[in-house]
Amino acid sequence: MDYEVTEYKEIFREVFAGLLADIDREIEKRGISDQAHPLYVFQSKINMIWGEILSEKYSTMEDMLKLKGIFEFSQDYVRGLAQ
């Protein structure tokens, strides 16, 4: 695996962890306890991605670009919720 990909993986692990913390704060702020709630489902999907970042599923620069797109979309969505 390319060293640059490894660097990106480490960065994405950190930023996705921060995103998960932001989602958790929104869930708590809104008092959501139903695990079928769309925000819980969204959190579950992001958590799954976070857990797979170090796997072979994401091993090329193209994969890193996909992760970047997912992260940017998700971050914008969560920021919109916080307003």
Phi and psi restraints in degrees (value plus and minus 20) as a CYANA .aco file:
   2 ASP   PHI     -84.0   -44.0
   2 ASP   PSI     119.1   159.1
   3 TYR   PHI     -78.7   -38.7
   3 TYR   PSI     -59.4   -19.4
   4 GLU   PHI     -82.9   -42.9
   4 GLU   PSI     -59.0   -19.0
   5 VAL   PHI     -82.9   -42.9
   5 VAL   PSI     -62.7   -22.7
   6 THR   PHI     -80.3   -40.3
   6 THR   PSI     -61.7   -21.7
   7 GLU   PHI     -81.6   -41.6
   7 GLU   PSI     -66.2   -26.2
   8 TYR   PHI     -81.3   -41.3
   8 TYR   PSI     -60.2   -20.2
   9 LYS   PHI     -78.9   -38.9
   9 LYS   PSI     -63.6   -23.6
  10 GLU   PHI     -84.0   -44.0
  10 GLU   PSI     -62.2   -22.2
  11 ILE   PHI     -83.9   -43.9
  11 ILE   PSI     -66.2   -26.2
  12 PHE   PHI     -85.2   -45.2
  12 PHE   PSI     -53.0   -13.0
  13 ARG   PHI     -80.1   -40.1
  13 ARG   PSI     -61.8   -21.8
  14 GLU   PHI     -89.1   -49.1
  14 GLU   PSI     -67.7   -27.7
  15 VAL   PHI     -90.3   -50.3
  15 VAL   PSI     -55.0   -15.0
  16 PHE   PHI     -88.3   -48.3
  16 PHE   PSI     -53.8   -13.8
  17 ALA   PHI     -83.3   -43.3
  17 ALA   PSI     -62.0   -22.0
  18 GLY   PHI     -83.2   -43.2
  18 GLY   PSI     -60.1   -20.1
  19 LEU   PHI     -82.7   -42.7
  19 LEU   PSI     -62.5   -22.5
  20 LEU   PHI     -80.9   -40.9
  20 LEU   PSI     -58.4   -18.4
  21 ALA   PHI     -85.2   -45.2
  21 ALA   PSI     -60.0   -20.0
  22 ASP   PHI     -83.4   -43.4
  22 ASP   PSI     -62.8   -22.8
  23 ILE   PHI     -83.6   -43.6
  23 ILE   PSI     -62.4   -22.4
  24 ASP   PHI     -80.3   -40.3
  24 ASP   PSI     -61.5   -21.5
  25 ARG   PHI     -81.9   -41.9
  25 ARG   PSI     -60.4   -20.4
  26 GLU   PHI     -85.4   -45.4
  26 GLU   PSI     -60.9   -20.9
  27 ILE   PHI     -81.8   -41.8
  27 ILE   PSI     -64.9   -24.9
  28 GLU   PHI     -85.8   -45.8
  28 GLU   PSI     -64.7   -24.7
  29 LYS   PHI     -80.1   -40.1
  29 LYS   PSI     -57.1   -17.1
  30 ARG   PHI    -107.4   -67.4
  30 ARG   PSI     -25.3    14.7
  31 GLY   PHI      45.2    85.2
  31 GLY   PSI      14.8    54.8
  32 ILE   PHI    -103.4   -63.4
  32 ILE   PSI     106.6   146.6
  33 SER   PHI    -144.2  -104.2
  33 SER   PSI     -32.5     7.5
  34 ASP   PHI     -97.7   -57.7
  34 ASP   PSI      95.6   135.6
  35 GLN   PHI     -90.9   -50.9
  35 GLN   PSI     -27.9    12.1
  36 ALA   PHI    -110.4   -70.4
  36 ALA   PSI     -25.2    14.8
  37 HIS   PHI     -81.8   -41.8
  37 HIS   PSI     121.1   161.1
  38 PRO   PHI     -74.6   -34.6
  38 PRO   PSI     -53.8   -13.8
  39 LEU   PHI     -90.3   -50.3
  39 LEU   PSI     -54.9   -14.9
  40 TYR   PHI     -85.5   -45.5
  40 TYR   PSI     -62.7   -22.7
  41 VAL   PHI     -83.2   -43.2
  41 VAL   PSI     -62.9   -22.9
  42 PHE   PHI     -79.4   -39.4
  42 PHE   PSI     -66.2   -26.2
  43 GLN   PHI     -79.6   -39.6
  43 GLN   PSI     -61.0   -21.0
  44 SER   PHI     -82.3   -42.3
  44 SER   PSI     -62.4   -22.4
  45 LYS   PHI     -85.1   -45.1
  45 LYS   PSI     -63.3   -23.3
  46 ILE   PHI     -85.7   -45.7
  46 ILE   PSI     -59.2   -19.2
  47 ASN   PHI     -83.1   -43.1
  47 ASN   PSI     -58.4   -18.4
  48 MET   PHI     -83.9   -43.9
  48 MET   PSI     -64.3   -24.3
  49 ILE   PHI     -80.9   -40.9
  49 ILE   PSI     -66.1   -26.1
  50 TRP   PHI     -75.2   -35.2
  50 TRP   PSI     -63.5   -23.5
  51 GLY   PHI     -89.3   -49.3
  51 GLY   PSI     -43.2    -3.2
  52 GLU   PHI    -115.5   -75.5
  52 GLU   PSI     -27.6    12.4
  53 ILE   PHI     -76.2   -36.2
  53 ILE   PSI     -60.5   -20.5
  54 LEU   PHI    -102.4   -62.4
  54 LEU   PSI     -22.9    17.1
  55 SER   PHI    -102.6   -62.6
  55 SER   PSI     156.9   196.9
  56 GLU   PHI     -91.6   -51.6
  56 GLU   PSI     -32.9     7.1
  57 LYS   PHI     -77.9   -37.9
  57 LYS   PSI     -54.3   -14.3
  58 TYR   PHI    -137.1   -97.1
  58 TYR   PSI      75.7   115.7
  59 SER   PHI    -155.9  -115.9
  59 SER   PSI     -17.2    22.8
  60 THR   PHI    -146.8  -106.8
  60 THR   PSI     147.5   187.5
  61 MET   PHI     -84.7   -44.7
  61 MET   PSI     -52.1   -12.1
  62 GLU   PHI     -81.5   -41.5
  62 GLU   PSI     -61.7   -21.7
  63 ASP   PHI     -82.1   -42.1
  63 ASP   PSI     -57.6   -17.6
  64 MET   PHI     -86.1   -46.1
  64 MET   PSI     -56.3   -16.3
  65 LEU   PHI     -86.7   -46.7
  65 LEU   PSI     -57.5   -17.5
  66 LYS   PHI     -82.7   -42.7
  66 LYS   PSI     -65.5   -25.5
  67 LEU   PHI     -81.0   -41.0
  67 LEU   PSI     -59.8   -19.8
  68 LYS   PHI     -80.6   -40.6
  68 LYS   PSI     -65.2   -25.2
  69 GLY   PHI     -82.3   -42.3
  69 GLY   PSI     -64.4   -24.4
  70 ILE   PHI     -81.4   -41.4
  70 ILE   PSI     -65.2   -25.2
  71 PHE   PHI     -83.0   -43.0
  71 PHE   PSI     -68.1   -28.1
  72 GLU   PHI     -81.9   -41.9
  72 GLU   PSI     -63.4   -23.4
  73 PHE   PHI     -81.1   -41.1
  73 PHE   PSI     -67.6   -27.6
  74 SER   PHI     -84.5   -44.5
  74 SER   PSI     -61.4   -21.4
  75 GLN   PHI     -83.2   -43.2
  75 GLN   PSI     -64.1   -24.1
  76 ASP   PHI     -81.5   -41.5
  76 ASP   PSI     -61.3   -21.3
  77 TYR   PHI     -82.0   -42.0
  77 TYR   PSI     -67.0   -27.0
  78 VAL   PHI     -87.5   -47.5
  78 VAL   PSI     -59.3   -19.3
  79 ARG   PHI     -81.2   -41.2
  79 ARG   PSI     -59.2   -19.2
  80 GLY   PHI     -83.3   -43.3
  80 GLY   PSI     -56.3   -16.3
  81 LEU   PHI     -86.3   -46.3
  81 LEU   PSI     -54.5   -14.5
  82 ALA   PHI     -94.0   -54.0
  82 ALA   PSI     -33.8     6.2
